Amino acid sequence: MSKHSSPRLIIIFLITFIIGQSGILSAAPFSLPDHAKLTYGPLKFDPPQPSRITMPNGLTVYIIENHELPVVKITLIVKSGTMYDPPGKEGVSELTASVMRTGGTLKMAPQAIDETLDYYAATIEAGKGLEQIQWSLFSLKKDFEEVLGIFSQILREPLFDEGRLKLGKDLKSEEIRRLADDPQNWAFKEFNRLLYQGNPRGRLPSLSTIKNIQKSDLVECHRRHYAPENMIMALSGDIRREDAEMLLRKAFGDWNAKGQIAPVAAPFKPFSPGSYYIVKETPQTIIVTGQSAPKKGSDAYYAFDVIDFVLGSGGFRSRIFQEVRTNRGLAYSTGSFYRARRDYGVFGAYAMTKSASAPTALHVIQDIMKNVKRDGLSPKEIDGAKKAILNSFVFQFDSLHQIVTQQALLAFDKLPADFLQQYRQRITSLPPAEIRKTAANVLTPDDSITLILGSEAGYLHIKEIYPDLKRIIVNYD
């Protein structure tokens, strides 16, 4: 026997074994069980309750201990955002937060803050938003006191370095110039502007408003919004509650600034429906249509969450996805969304399609809404939506920091502390009659804001079918 014969025999044996096994497998094909017939115990939602402290200056903090890793996290929610920006200064709240972070403090230069945070492998970041600004902090446990001290300086004594302000304005201006390069983002921004027309939420930053913003505007925005009574903090991590409270009181307890924020009215009073078109030479057409919807925590809120899920936010099995994409192939992306806020809500549907299919896609979406408004949902749809919502709800809180942040957000929105528990109970007990009533009362597909972004040829085509469609030209100068 040659020295190569043994490997050859092994290979022949393996091939014979694999072929034999494949024959066995082919003789007994494997089939997946019907998911609808699977039985399993109910998912339990019993999250730990954060500790709450409120300092004499009004700063409220929610704390959950988490000793799995030697880190500490903070989310700070500030009553600020673009809806509070003065006319002609749109963008000032975003720039204020950005330059607070990058522009140094009265005690630390901008570069010193950056280098110190890098040394500690820590982060302090500012977000942006319409109705709130969220800050985040991440630190190793051993460095938390030092990092928290820097965070306190940033919030209390920002320097607003002129060089960093100029850089922030340049970056924001470039973002505005490039907005049209992202048609989907552009379409949704313009949809929001039209939806919130006549309300401060509908004002968008432009090149001229960013140019108008000076350091004094940032100082004034900080004075009005960055005060303890306008903030709620969420903290989690490898630290005892008593130690966290001691450090927080040391960092913020003697901060006695008072904010001065003018209230902003809820939108849609009045609401003016209309259909609008923006020309952008792009191979795709983007359709967004929407209307007002129930506010968060209202009686209709729970029923409409189910309605939205069935209409389009429920993914592959939703009515809009099934009919627009699966059955008719009219769009590569389509669905719906429901944004519920403390004093109002927004419901909308969207489709990304080709120009020739745009009129049909819009018509199908409107017909689906009309059918639900008229006939409600089937018992099967309601049962499936409830199960999916309740099952997915649990997994939205897969970390302790998410739980404590949600509790802080509820407090920020002045919702009950047990809102999350109430939510599951209310969804479970929803009667079909209430869902049908809500659909009939809320859905108004014929009285909505519709924004379409697409080519010139697409505009001429859809204008023949929707003669009331108005072409608009957007200028961000």
Secondary structure, DSSP 8 states (H G I E B T S, - for coil): --TTHHHHHHHHHHHHHHHHHHHHHHHS------GGG-------------EEEE-TTS-EEEEEE--SSSEEEEEEEES--GGGS-TT-TTHHHHHHHHHHHS-BSSS-HHHHHHHHHHTT-EEEE---SS-EEEEEEEEGGGHHHHHHHHHHHHHSB---HHHHHHHHHHHHHHHHTGGGSHHHHHHHHHHHHHTTTSGGG----HHHHHH--HHHHHHHHHHH-SGGGEEEEEEESS-HHHHHHHHHHHHTT------------S-SS---EEEEEE---SEEEEEEEEEE--TTSHHHHHHHHHHIIIIITGGGSHHIIIIIIIT--EEEEEEEEEE-SS-EEEEEEEEEEGGGHHHHHHHHHHHHHHHHHH---HHHHHHHHHHHHHHHHGGG-SHHHHHHHHHHHHHTT--TTHHHHHHHHHHT--HHHHHHHHHHH--TTSSEEEEEE-HHHHHHHHHH-TT-EE------
